[in-house]
Structures are given as structure tokens and as C-alpha cells.
Amino acid sequence: MQASLRLLLIGLASACAALSALAGPVVIQVTDAAGKPLADAVALLEPAAGKAMVQPMPDAEISQAKRAFNPRVTLITVGTKVNFPNFDTVRHHVYSFSQAKTFELKLYAGVPTAPIAFDKPGIAVLGCNIHDRMAAWVVVADTPWSARSGADGLARIDAVPPGAYKLTVWHPGLPADSVPTPMTLAVATGELRYAAKLAVSAEP
């Protein structure tokens, strides 16, 4: 019995290693309506059938300094906790009334006593009751394959096993009530590149 179990475990380990070797990166080039690279876009890659297991990430941080949130867009997985340190000399009142996460950190300075756990997938819009111009977004992914684009507009998702996937690309410049249309991708071995143009402007 022990020998059979040992063979089974070896077989499973070999299968996982084979899948890992086949997994490759998916690189999404995100541009605005004028074709300029778009930063802070989020690409989510989900299996076309079934659901992938997702683990919480290490605690993230969204700070407040010079009366602005940093970073503007934060990408995390379901169950991840976020700290909200205030480095300003004025107090802030951070809140979200979004379906993905509703919370309030009433007027405070320094670091709140406990981080906020984001336990539902979706997009949480952050604001400050004291400073109306402050805004930020938390994208809570229910997939292990996601990425945020940099200044070059590239969002790179590593170690994607071959298969059929649905790709969704979002950006805070899109209308608040818009629902991005998923695109079907067939991922094979090696690198896959995809271009996504969004109807927003890269200009601040």
C-alpha cells in the first residue's frame, strides 16, 4: 500500500512538473484610444471552464501622502489584507461603498490598528470624506493569473498553463458602470502576446 501511494505521489509530482514546464507568459499590450501605452490597466485571465484555486497575497499597502493615494490602482487576490498608512500632517477619512468592499476608516493619522481584508472579487473605489479629489481603486482578483500594466502599457502574466481562457482588461478611466467584454484566448506553450485598445485617454 505504501509503495502504491509513493508511486502515486511521484506521478502527481511529475505531472505538476510537466505542466509547470509547459506554462508560459501572456503579455498584454494595453493602449488608449489614440494608441498610446496605458498604465494602471488590469488584465485578468480566467479559465474558460472551471475555476482556478486562489490564495491571498501578502498584506498590501495603500498610503496617503500629499493628499493622494499611492498607488492609484492596487491589484490583489481575494482574501488579501490592505494597510492604509497616512503620511500626511492632516487626517484622512478613507472609505469605500463599493459592492466588492464596504468600509470606513474614520478621521485618523498614522497607521490604523488593523488592515482591511478584501474578501470578495470585484473593484473597490476608494475616496476620502475630507479631500474629494482623492481617489484610488482596488481590483480584487478571483484568479491567480492577473497583472497591472506599467508605464509602457505592458501587463505580463507569468506561468499560465496551456488551455482556453477568458481575458478581461479594465482601467479606471472606463465609465464606472461599464462591464468589460471578455475575450477568448487560446494559450499554448511559449509566450503569447495580445493587444488591447481601450476607449480611454492615457493623458492625466
C-alpha positions as CSV (number, residue, x, y, z in Angstrom):
1,M,0.0,0.0,0.0
2,Q,2.8,2.4,0.9
3,A,4.6,1.6,-2.3
4,S,1.5,2.3,-4.4
5,L,1.0,5.6,-2.5
6,R,4.6,6.5,-3.2
7,L,4.2,5.8,-6.9
8,L,1.0,7.9,-7.0
9,L,2.8,10.9,-5.3
10,I,5.7,10.6,-7.7
11,G,3.3,10.5,-10.6
12,L,1.5,13.6,-9.4
13,A,4.8,15.4,-8.9
14,S,5.9,14.5,-12.4
15,A,2.6,15.7,-13.9
16,C,2.9,19.1,-12.0
17,A,6.4,19.5,-13.1
18,A,5.4,18.8,-16.7
19,L,2.6,21.4,-16.6
20,S,5.0,23.9,-15.0
21,A,7.5,23.4,-17.8
22,L,4.7,24.0,-20.4
23,A,3.4,27.1,-18.7
24,G,4.4,30.3,-20.4
25,P,3.8,34.1,-20.1
26,V,0.9,36.0,-21.6
27,V,1.8,39.6,-22.4
28,I,-0.9,42.1,-23.0
29,Q,-0.1,45.4,-24.6
30,V,-2.7,47.9,-23.4
31,T,-3.2,51.2,-25.3
32,D,-5.6,54.0,-25.2
33,A,-8.0,55.2,-27.9
34,A,-5.1,57.1,-29.6
35,G,-2.7,54.1,-29.5
36,K,-0.6,55.4,-26.6
37,P,0.6,52.9,-23.9
38,L,-1.8,52.8,-21.0
39,A,-0.6,52.5,-17.4
40,D,-2.6,51.1,-14.5
41,A,-4.7,48.8,-16.6
42,V,-5.5,45.4,-15.1
43,A,-5.6,42.2,-17.1
44,L,-7.5,39.2,-15.6
45,L,-7.1,35.8,-17.1
46,E,-9.6,33.2,-16.0
47,P,-10.1,29.6,-17.3
48,A,-12.8,29.3,-19.9
49,A,-14.2,26.4,-17.9
50,G,-14.0,25.7,-14.2
51,K,-12.2,27.8,-11.6
52,A,-8.6,28.1,-10.5
53,M,-7.6,28.0,-6.9
54,V,-6.6,31.4,-5.5
55,Q,-4.5,32.2,-2.4
56,P,-4.4,35.5,-0.5
57,M,-1.3,37.6,-1.2
58,P,1.0,39.1,1.5
59,D,-0.5,42.3,3.0
60,A,-0.6,45.2,0.6
61,E,-0.3,48.9,1.3
62,I,-2.1,52.0,0.0
63,S,-0.6,55.1,1.6
64,Q,-1.8,58.6,1.7
65,A,0.8,61.4,1.1
66,K,0.5,64.9,-0.3
67,R,-3.3,64.3,-0.2
68,A,-3.2,61.5,-2.7
69,F,-3.4,57.7,-2.6
70,N,-0.4,55.7,-3.6
71,P,-0.6,53.5,-5.6
72,R,-3.6,54.7,-7.6
73,V,-4.5,51.2,-8.7
74,T,-3.8,48.1,-6.5
75,L,-4.2,44.6,-7.7
76,I,-4.7,41.8,-5.1
77,T,-6.3,38.4,-4.9
78,V,-9.4,37.6,-2.8
79,G,-8.7,37.4,0.9
80,T,-5.7,39.8,0.8
81,K,-5.4,42.4,3.5
82,V,-4.5,46.1,2.8
83,N,-2.9,48.6,5.2
84,F,-3.7,52.3,4.8
85,P,-0.9,54.4,6.5
86,N,-1.4,58.1,6.5
87,F,1.9,60.0,6.0
88,D,0.2,63.5,5.7
89,T,0.2,66.0,8.5
90,V,-3.6,66.2,8.1
91,R,-6.1,63.4,9.0
92,H,-7.9,61.4,6.4
93,H,-11.2,59.6,6.3
94,V,-10.8,56.6,3.9
95,Y,-13.9,54.8,2.7
96,S,-15.4,52.5,0.1
97,F,-19.1,52.0,-0.6
98,S,-18.4,49.5,-3.4
99,Q,-20.1,46.1,-3.6
100,A,-16.7,44.4,-3.6
101,K,-15.9,46.0,-0.2
102,T,-17.6,48.5,2.0
103,F,-15.6,50.0,4.9
104,E,-14.7,53.3,6.6
105,L,-11.5,54.4,8.4
106,K,-12.8,57.5,10.1
107,L,-10.6,60.5,10.7
108,Y,-7.1,59.2,11.6
109,A,-3.4,59.9,11.4
110,G,-0.6,57.4,11.3
111,V,-1.4,53.7,10.8
112,P,-4.8,52.2,11.6
113,T,-4.7,49.4,14.2
114,A,-5.7,46.6,11.7
115,P,-5.6,46.2,7.9
116,I,-8.7,45.8,5.8
117,A,-9.4,42.3,4.4
118,F,-10.8,42.3,0.8
119,D,-12.9,39.1,0.8
120,K,-14.9,39.5,-2.4
121,P,-13.9,39.7,-6.0
122,G,-14.6,42.9,-7.9
123,I,-13.4,46.6,-7.9
124,A,-13.5,48.8,-4.8
125,V,-13.4,52.5,-5.4
126,L,-11.7,54.4,-2.6
127,G,-12.2,58.0,-1.5
128,C,-11.6,60.4,1.3
129,N,-14.5,62.2,3.0
130,I,-12.3,65.2,3.7
131,H,-10.5,65.5,0.4
132,D,-12.9,64.9,-2.5
133,R,-10.2,64.8,-5.2
134,M,-8.5,61.8,-3.6
135,A,-9.4,58.5,-5.4
136,A,-8.0,55.1,-5.8
137,W,-9.1,51.6,-7.0
138,V,-8.5,48.1,-5.6
139,V,-9.0,45.3,-8.0
140,V,-9.7,42.1,-6.2
141,A,-9.0,39.2,-8.5
142,D,-10.5,35.7,-8.2
143,T,-7.8,34.2,-10.4
144,P,-4.1,33.5,-9.9
145,W,-3.3,34.9,-13.3
146,S,-3.5,38.7,-13.4
147,A,-1.3,41.7,-13.9
148,R,-1.3,45.5,-13.9
149,S,0.3,47.4,-16.8
150,G,3.3,49.7,-16.3
151,A,4.2,53.0,-18.0
152,D,4.9,51.0,-21.1
153,G,1.4,49.6,-21.2
154,L,2.6,46.1,-20.8
155,A,0.8,43.7,-18.4
156,R,2.8,40.4,-18.1
157,I,1.1,37.3,-16.6
158,D,3.7,34.6,-16.0
159,A,3.3,30.8,-15.7
160,V,0.0,30.4,-17.5
161,P,-0.7,26.7,-18.2
162,P,-1.9,25.9,-21.8
163,G,-5.6,26.0,-22.3
164,A,-8.6,28.2,-23.1
165,Y,-9.0,31.4,-21.1
166,K,-11.2,34.5,-20.8
167,L,-9.3,37.7,-20.8
168,T,-10.7,40.9,-19.2
169,V,-8.9,44.2,-19.4
170,W,-10.0,47.1,-17.1
171,H,-8.9,50.7,-16.5
172,P,-10.1,53.3,-14.0
173,G,-10.7,55.7,-17.0
174,L,-13.5,53.5,-18.2
175,P,-17.1,54.5,-17.2
176,A,-17.9,53.4,-13.7
177,D,-20.9,51.3,-14.9
178,S,-19.2,49.7,-17.8
179,V,-18.6,46.0,-17.9
180,P,-15.5,45.0,-20.0
181,T,-16.3,42.3,-22.6
182,P,-14.2,39.2,-22.0
183,M,-12.1,38.0,-24.9
184,T,-11.3,34.3,-25.5
185,L,-7.6,33.3,-25.7
186,A,-6.0,30.0,-26.5
187,V,-2.8,29.7,-24.6
188,A,-0.2,27.2,-25.8
189,T,3.4,26.7,-24.9
190,G,5.8,29.6,-25.1
191,E,4.9,33.3,-25.0
192,L,1.6,34.7,-26.1
193,R,1.2,38.4,-27.0
194,Y,-2.1,40.2,-27.2
195,A,-3.0,43.8,-28.0
196,A,-5.9,45.5,-26.2
197,K,-7.1,49.0,-27.0
198,L,-9.4,50.8,-24.5
199,A,-11.7,53.7,-25.2
200,V,-9.9,56.0,-22.7
201,S,-7.1,58.5,-22.7
202,A,-3.6,58.0,-21.4
203,E,-3.3,61.7,-20.6
204,P,-3.8,62.5,-16.9
